[in-house]
Amino acid sequence: MSLHTPLATADQQGFMLGYLDALSLVERLHRLLLDVIKDEFERVGVLELNAVQALLLFNIGDNEVTAGELKTRGYYQGSNVSYNLKKLVEMGYMHHQRCEIDRRSVRVRLTARGREIRDIVAGLFARHADGLQGKGVLGADGIDQITAALRRVERYWTDQIRYIY
């Protein structure tokens, strides 16, 4: 039932408003995360990488993956993964190698330089985790509840894509 349907109950309208607020918050948090990463890289003098590329390096970590696996494993959410991989290889943050079995597929892994970037992002996130806990913004229970709720929404949305009703 739409928010503007006259027959929607107050509870339904309230839930819909809360849902729209949550969607907006998820979008803002993602953009804010990228801004936080960008600011950290400006602070430490790494200016050739953008925040999306830095987050990609962090998410790959010690793994060796194909471009396709980046999305299926949840390491990359953007639409231009090939562009960012190419730039990261050109800048020396990643190695790439054609797969022996499927020559169309390319496997990527971090170089020592890429691991340095991953470590900067890991340090940033560790400071944030300490700050959130230390200042009482979130405790272990709170982060577990948020994560569990977001995973339920993720499963619901995934089901909506797979099983069109």
C-alpha positions in Angstrom: 0.0 0.0 0.0 1.4 3.4 -1.0 2.1 6.1 1.6 -0.5 8.3 -0.2 -3.2 5.7 -0.4 -6.2 6.9 1.6 -6.8 3.5 3.1 -3.3 3.1 4.5 -3.4 2.8 8.3 -1.4 5.1 10.5 0.9 2.1 11.3 1.5 1.4 7.6 2.2 5.1 6.9 4.5 5.3 9.9 6.4 2.2 8.7 6.7 3.5 5.2 8.1 6.8 6.5 10.6 4.9 8.6 11.6 2.7 5.7 12.2 5.8 3.4 14.2 7.4 6.2 16.3 4.2 6.6 16.9 4.1 2.8 18.0 7.7 2.8 20.3 7.0 5.7 22.0 4.1 4.0 22.7 6.2 1.0 24.1 9.1 3.1 26.2 6.7 5.2 27.8 5.2 2.1 28.6 8.7 0.7 29.9 9.8 4.1 32.1 6.7 4.4 33.7 7.6 1.0 34.2 11.2 2.3 35.9 9.9 5.5 38.2 7.7 3.5 39.0 10.6 1.1 39.8 12.9 4.1 42.1 10.3 5.6 44.0 9.9 2.3 44.4 13.7 2.0 45.6 13.8 5.6 48.3 11.1 4.9 49.2 12.6 1.5 47.8 9.9 -0.8 46.2 11.9 -3.5 46.2 9.7 -6.6 43.6 7.2 -5.3 39.9 7.9 -4.9 37.9 6.5 -1.9 36.2 3.9 -4.0 39.6 2.5 -5.2 40.9 2.6 -1.6 37.9 0.7 -0.3 38.3 -1.8 -3.2 41.9 -2.5 -2.1 40.8 -2.9 1.5 38.0 -5.3 0.6 40.3 -7.5 -1.6 42.8 -7.7 1.2 45.0 -10.8 0.8 42.6 -12.5 -1.6 43.2 -13.2 -5.3 40.0 -12.7 -7.3 38.5 -12.1 -10.7 36.6 -9.0 -11.6 33.4 -11.0 -11.5 34.1 -12.2 -8.0 34.5 -8.7 -6.8 30.8 -8.1 -7.1 29.6 -11.6 -6.1 31.7 -11.5 -2.9 30.5 -8.0 -2.1 34.0 -6.4 -2.5 32.8 -3.8 -5.0 29.4 -2.1 -5.3 30.0 0.3 -8.2 29.3 -0.1 -11.9 32.7 0.7 -13.3 34.8 -2.1 -11.8 36.9 -2.6 -15.0 37.9 1.0 -15.0 39.0 1.0 -11.4 40.9 -2.3 -11.7 42.8 -0.9 -14.8 43.7 2.3 -12.9 44.9 0.3 -9.9 47.0 -1.9 -12.0 48.5 1.1 -13.9 49.3 2.9 -10.6 51.0 -0.2 -9.2 48.5 -1.1 -6.5 47.5 -4.4 -8.0 48.9 -7.3 -10.0 46.8 -8.8 -12.8 47.3 -12.1 -14.5 45.2 -14.0 -17.1 43.7 -17.3 -15.8 45.4 -20.3 -17.2 42.1 -22.2 -17.7 39.9 -19.3 -18.9 42.1 -16.8 -20.8 39.2 -14.3 -20.9 39.3 -14.0 -17.1 41.9 -12.0 -15.2 42.8 -12.6 -11.6 44.0 -9.6 -9.5 45.8 -9.3 -6.2 47.4 -6.5 -4.2 51.0 -5.4 -4.6 53.0 -4.4 -1.6 51.9 -0.8 -2.4 48.3 -2.0 -2.5 48.7 -3.7 0.9 50.0 -0.3 2.3 46.8 1.3 1.2 44.8 -1.6 2.7 46.6 -1.1 6.0 45.8 2.7 6.0 42.1 1.9 5.6 42.3 -0.9 8.2 43.9 1.5 10.7 41.2 4.1 10.0 38.4 1.6 10.6 40.1 0.3 13.7 40.3 3.9 15.1 36.6 4.4 14.3 35.6 1.1 16.0 37.5 2.1 19.1 35.9 5.6 19.0 32.4 4.3 18.6 32.8 1.9 21.5 34.9 4.2 23.7 32.5 7.1 23.4 29.5 4.9 23.9 28.0 5.5 20.5 27.7 1.8 19.9 28.5 -1.3 21.9 28.9 -4.9 20.8 25.1 -5.5 21.1 24.2 -2.4 19.1 26.5 -3.3 16.2 25.3 -6.9 16.2 21.7 -5.6 16.1 22.4 -3.2 13.2 24.3 -5.8 11.3 21.6 -8.4 11.8 18.8 -6.0 10.7 20.8 -4.9 7.6 21.4 -8.6 6.6 17.7 -9.3 6.9 16.9 -6.4 4.5 19.7 -7.6 2.2 18.1 -11.1 2.1 14.7 -9.6 1.4 15.9 -7.4 -1.4 17.9 -10.3 -2.9 14.8 -12.4 -2.8 12.8 -9.6 -4.6 15.4 -9.6 -7.4 15.5 -13.4 -7.7 11.8 -14.2 -7.3 9.8 -11.4 -8.8 6.4 -11.7 -7.2 
